[in-house]
Amino acid sequence: MATVASVDEPSGLVRLTDGTTVRVTGSTNVHRGATGSSMALRELTPGDELVIVLVDSDTTPRPGDPASALPRQDVSPRPVEAAELMIFRVPR
């Protein structure tokens, strides 16, 4: 489970307390619990607990892709893309 730190609705980004950023698109299935009703991204609040199902991403190099022996210079990690978000709201 992951915990919501903040939500940037216009950008479709959810930041988690562990520093991970999750991208939520129009095709992301966002709902309460495992099988509950749909929710809008704007309904997420800091402290909500999430189960995230990631979009399958193929990171296998393809023939013809340029190779590099240099270390990656990413300043910040790219957001992971969610196929599904299950929200478990902790009573407050």
C-alpha positions as CSV (number, residue, x, y, z in Angstrom):
1,M,0.0,0.0,0.0
2,A,1.1,3.6,-0.6
3,T,0.0,6.8,1.1
4,V,-1.0,10.0,-0.8
5,A,1.2,13.0,0.1
6,S,-0.3,15.4,-2.4
7,V,-2.4,15.6,-5.6
8,D,-1.8,17.8,-8.6
9,E,-5.1,17.4,-10.4
10,P,-4.3,19.6,-13.5
11,S,-1.2,17.6,-14.2
12,G,-2.7,14.2,-13.3
13,L,0.0,13.5,-10.8
14,V,-0.2,11.9,-7.3
15,R,2.8,12.2,-5.1
16,L,3.3,9.5,-2.5
17,T,4.9,9.8,1.0
18,D,7.8,7.6,-0.2
19,G,8.6,10.2,-2.9
20,T,7.2,8.2,-5.9
21,T,5.0,10.1,-8.4
22,V,2.2,8.3,-10.1
23,R,0.6,9.6,-13.4
24,V,-3.1,9.2,-13.6
25,T,-4.7,9.5,-17.1
26,G,-8.2,9.5,-18.4
27,S,-7.9,5.7,-18.9
28,T,-6.8,5.0,-15.3
29,N,-9.5,3.1,-13.4
30,V,-9.8,5.0,-10.1
31,H,-12.3,3.5,-7.5
32,R,-13.0,2.9,-3.8
33,G,-11.6,-0.3,-2.4
34,A,-11.1,-3.4,-4.5
35,T,-14.5,-3.2,-6.3
36,G,-16.2,0.0,-5.1
37,S,-17.6,3.0,-7.0
38,S,-15.6,5.2,-9.3
39,M,-13.8,8.2,-7.9
40,A,-12.4,11.4,-9.5
41,L,-8.8,12.3,-9.0
42,R,-10.0,15.5,-7.2
43,E,-11.5,13.4,-4.5
44,L,-8.1,12.0,-3.4
45,T,-6.7,13.6,-0.2
46,P,-3.4,13.4,1.6
47,G,-3.4,10.4,3.9
48,D,-5.5,8.2,1.6
49,E,-4.1,4.7,1.2
50,L,-3.7,3.3,-2.4
51,V,-3.1,0.1,-4.1
52,I,-1.6,0.9,-7.5
53,V,-1.7,-1.4,-10.6
54,L,0.9,-0.2,-13.0
55,V,0.7,0.0,-16.8
56,D,2.8,-2.7,-18.5
57,S,5.8,-0.9,-19.9
58,D,8.3,-2.6,-22.1
59,T,11.7,-1.3,-21.2
60,T,13.6,-4.0,-23.2
61,P,16.0,-2.4,-25.7
62,R,15.0,-2.9,-29.3
63,P,17.4,-3.6,-32.2
64,G,18.7,-0.2,-33.5
65,D,18.3,1.6,-30.1
66,P,21.4,3.6,-29.3
67,A,23.6,2.1,-26.6
68,S,25.5,4.1,-24.0
69,A,28.1,3.2,-21.5
70,L,27.4,6.4,-19.6
71,P,25.5,6.4,-16.4
72,R,22.0,7.8,-16.5
73,Q,21.8,11.5,-15.5
74,D,18.1,11.6,-14.6
75,V,17.6,14.5,-12.2
76,S,14.3,13.2,-10.9
77,P,12.6,9.8,-11.5
78,R,9.9,9.7,-14.2
79,P,6.4,9.2,-12.9
80,V,5.0,5.7,-13.0
81,E,1.8,5.3,-15.0
82,A,-1.2,3.8,-13.2
83,A,-3.7,1.5,-15.0
84,E,-5.7,1.3,-11.8
85,L,-5.9,3.0,-8.4
86,M,-7.8,1.4,-5.5
87,I,-8.4,4.0,-2.7
88,F,-8.8,2.9,0.9
89,R,-9.8,5.9,3.0
90,V,-8.7,5.7,6.6
91,P,-11.4,7.1,9.0
92,R,-10.2,10.3,10.5
